[in-house]
Amino acid sequence: MDPAYYVAAGSLKARSFHLDTLSNNLANANTVGFKSEQTFFSIFNKAQASSRNLPLTKYVNDGTVLAQRGMDFSQGANKATGRNLDLAIEGNAFFMIQTPQGVQATRDGRFQLGAKGQLQALDGSPVLGKNGSNIQIDSQKAAFSVAPDGTISQGIEVLGQLDLRAYKNPVALARMGANRYDPTGLQDAPATATVSQGYLEQSGVDMATAMVDMIRLNRLFELSLKVASTLSNDMDARSINDIASGR
């Protein structure tokens, strides 16, 4: 089969991956603490691996394949909410959440108090303090406060400190459900971050840029589809003509 057809098919697959990623980013443009995902591609040359001595012309034989995906952990804007259970991180750290699947990291600081005063994520998962401890807040006492270093106090009593963690290679964090990441196997890094009470970090998705990229990719997808269709039709026509002529 003509290597150009493989190149066109590879391009379609790559564009499809990229469109899926952009669609997910746009769907989370208003999700608290969401970090946009990026796709990275590598070049392959179909003719180079062929034993048919095909020409290595890059204009015909160069194609793309998905190499990897990664998150853009650029700082999002903080928005004031006035709710003392809303926390925003500014810096490289993550909140740590205890889930049935293990400890996970998140930038989503929308927290709540459980029935017994335990600090929890919205789905009821405990928010972890230092050394994996739970943080208990007595709702019947004075309002609690959160210091920039994550220390939680109620009046003069220190209740604990949020476990704020950072990683040397955050782009390797595996995205999980509920806007969380799996840090298993990653090496810790010094956390240079502060916590702001009464604020929430907004989504890192740039809506305008994402929309422009979506339009551009749709056009590229259509071009790749046209190339594949043209090649397919040409091969069908040649096959019919060759078979009919007995060649």
C-alpha positions in Angstrom: 0.0 0.0 0.0 1.2 3.5 -0.8 3.1 4.8 2.3 1.4 8.2 1.9 -1.9 6.5 2.9 -0.3 5.4 6.2 0.9 9.0 6.7 -2.6 10.4 6.1 -4.1 7.8 8.4 -1.5 8.5 11.1 -2.3 12.2 10.8 -6.0 11.6 11.2 -5.3 9.5 14.4 -3.0 12.2 15.8 -5.5 15.0 15.1 -8.2 12.9 16.7 -6.2 12.5 19.9 -5.5 16.3 19.9 -9.2 17.1 19.4 -10.2 14.8 22.2 -7.7 16.6 24.5 -8.9 20.0 23.5 -12.5 19.1 23.9 -11.8 17.9 27.5 -10.0 21.1 28.3 -12.9 23.2 27.0 -15.4 21.1 29.0 -13.4 22.0 32.1 -12.9 25.7 31.5 -14.9 26.5 34.6 -13.7 23.6 36.8 -11.9 24.7 40.0 -8.2 24.0 40.0 -8.3 22.2 36.6 -5.0 22.0 34.7 -5.2 21.9 30.9 -3.8 18.8 29.2 -1.3 19.0 26.3 -0.4 16.5 23.6 3.0 15.9 22.2 3.7 14.2 18.9 6.7 12.6 17.1 7.6 12.3 13.5 7.9 9.0 11.7 8.8 8.2 8.1 6.9 5.2 6.7 9.3 4.7 3.7 12.4 4.5 5.9 11.1 1.3 7.5 10.1 -0.2 4.2 12.0 -2.9 2.3 10.6 -1.6 -1.0 13.3 1.1 -1.6 10.7 3.8 -1.5 11.9 7.4 -1.8 12.4 9.1 1.6 10.7 12.4 0.5 9.4 13.9 3.7 6.6 15.7 2.0 5.1 12.3 1.1 6.3 10.0 3.8 6.6 12.0 7.0 3.7 11.5 9.5 2.9 12.0 13.1 2.1 9.8 16.0 1.1 10.6 19.6 4.2 10.5 21.8 2.8 11.5 25.1 0.3 13.6 27.0 1.1 16.0 29.9 -0.5 18.7 32.1 0.3 22.3 32.1 0.6 23.2 35.8 0.8 27.0 35.3 -0.7 29.0 38.1 -4.4 29.8 37.7 -6.1 33.0 38.9 -7.4 33.0 42.4 -11.0 34.1 42.9 -12.4 35.4 46.2 -15.4 33.4 47.5 -15.7 34.6 51.1 -16.2 31.0 52.2 -13.7 29.9 54.9 -13.7 26.3 53.7 -12.5 27.3 50.2 -8.7 27.2 49.9 -6.4 28.1 47.0 -2.8 27.2 46.6 -0.4 29.6 45.0 2.8 27.8 44.0 3.9 24.3 43.1 2.1 22.3 45.8 -1.0 20.1 45.9 -3.5 19.2 48.6 -3.4 15.5 49.5 -6.7 13.5 49.6 -7.2 10.1 51.0 -9.2 8.0 48.6 -10.1 4.3 48.4 -7.5 4.1 45.6 -4.8 5.6 47.8 -3.5 9.1 48.4 -4.1 11.5 45.5 -3.1 15.1 44.8 -5.4 17.9 43.8 -5.5 21.7 43.3 -9.3 21.8 44.0 -9.7 23.5 47.3 -13.5 23.2 47.7 -13.7 21.6 51.1 -16.4 20.8 53.6 -16.8 19.5 57.2 -18.0 16.0 57.8 -20.6 15.0 60.4 -17.8 14.8 63.1 -16.0 17.9 61.9 -13.4 16.1 59.7 -12.1 18.3 56.9 -13.1 16.6 53.6 -13.3 17.1 49.9 -16.7 17.5 48.4 -17.1 13.7 47.9 -16.4 13.0 51.5 -12.7 12.0 51.1 -10.5 13.1 54.0 -8.1 16.0 53.4 -4.8 15.0 54.9 -2.6 16.8 57.3 1.1 16.3 58.0 2.1 12.7 58.4 -1.2 11.5 57.0 -3.3 12.7 59.9 -6.9 13.8 59.6 -7.9 17.4 60.5 -10.8 17.8 62.9 -12.6 21.1 63.3 -15.2 21.8 66.0 -18.0 23.7 64.2 -19.4 24.7 67.6 -16.3 26.7 68.5 -14.9 29.9 67.1 -14.3 30.2 63.3 -11.1 28.5 62.2 -8.3 30.1 60.2 -5.7 28.8 57.7 -2.3 30.4 57.7 -0.3 30.7 54.4 1.8 27.7 55.4 -1.4 25.5 55.8 -1.5 25.6 59.6 -5.1 25.4 60.7 -6.1 27.1 64.0 -9.2 27.6 66.0 -8.8 30.4 68.4 -5.5 29.8 70.1 -5.6 26.1 69.4 -3.6 24.7 66.5 -5.5 21.8 64.9 -2.9 20.7 62.4 -1.2 21.6 59.2 -2.2 20.7 55.7 0.0 18.3 53.9 1.2 20.3 50.9 3.3 18.3 48.6 5.2 19.1 45.4 6.9 16.8 42.9 10.1 17.1 40.8 8.3 16.0 37.7 4.7 17.0 38.0 3.9 16.5 34.3 4.3 12.7 35.1 1.3 12.8 37.4 -1.4 10.5 36.2 -4.8 12.2 35.9 -7.5 10.4 37.9 -11.2 11.2 38.3 -12.6 14.0 40.4 -9.9 16.4 39.2 -7.2 14.5 41.1 -3.8 13.0 40.2 -2.0 9.8 41.2 1.5 10.7 42.6 2.6 7.0 43.0 6.3 6.6 42.3 7.1 10.3 41.9 9.9 12.0 43.8 9.0 14.7 46.2 10.3 18.3 45.7 10.4 21.2 48.1 6.9 22.8 48.3 7.2 26.5 47.6 3.5 27.5 48.0 1.1 29.5 50.1 -2.5 28.9 51.0 -5.2 31.6 50.7 -8.4 31.0 52.7 -11.6 32.2 51.2 -10.3 31.9 47.6 -10.4 29.2 44.9 -7.9 28.7 42.0 -9.7 29.0 38.7 -9.3 26.6 35.8 -6.0 26.9 33.8 -7.8 26.6 30.5 -7.5 29.7 28.3 -10.9 29.6 26.5 -9.9 31.9 23.6 -6.7 30.0 22.8 -8.5 26.6 23.1 -11.2 27.8 20.7 -8.7 29.0 18.1 -6.8 25.7 18.4 -10.1 23.8 18.0 -10.9 25.6 14.8 -7.4 25.1 13.4 -7.4 21.4 14.3 -10.8 20.9 12.7 -9.5 22.3 9.4 -6.3 20.1 9.6 -8.5 17.1 10.3 -10.6 17.8 7.2 -7.4 18.2 5.1 -6.0 14.9 6.4 -9.3 13.2 5.7 -9.4 14.6 2.2 -5.8 13.3 1.5 -6.8 9.8 2.8 -9.9 9.8 0.8 -8.1 10.9 -2.4 -5.5 8.2 -2.0 -8.1 5.6 -1.3 -10.1 6.5 -4.3 -7.0 6.6 -6.5 -6.0 3.1 -5.3 -9.5 1.8 -6.0 -9.5 3.3 -9.5 -6.0 1.9 -10.2 -7.0 -1.6 -8.9 -10.1 -1.7 -11.1 -8.2 -0.5 -14.2 -5.3 -2.9 -13.6 -7.6 -5.9 -12.9 -9.8 -5.0 -15.9 -6.7 -4.8 -18.2 -5.2 -7.9 -16.8 -2.0 -6.2 -15.6 
